[in-house]
Amino acid sequence: MQKTTTGTVVSVYKVWWMRFSTKTFHMGASDGAVFPHIVKVRYMAEGREHVRRRWILSKNHVPAKGDTVQLLYDDRKPEKIRIVFGTD
């Protein structure tokens, strides 16, 4: 069963070496480029503390270090999380 919890962002890294293109025609090297981020989150689930990393595309709101985020997890596998954004 899916449950929700809150977590605290421990760190955020922009992955400069991985670029996703949002345009079919480019005027420059970074024209239309979107770079993903790796977000490390600390949270409590099923009575234990967990720390996990998740990839986030730049098109989503990228939280800053120290921010609180909503998480979805499976109570049978609390290490499997998904960060909830306003459009989820």
Secondary structure, 3 states (H helix, E strand, C coil): CEEEEEEEEEEEEECCCCCEECCCCCCCCCCCEECCEEEEEEEEECCEEEEEEEEECCCCCCCCCCCEEEEEEECCEEEEEEEECCCC
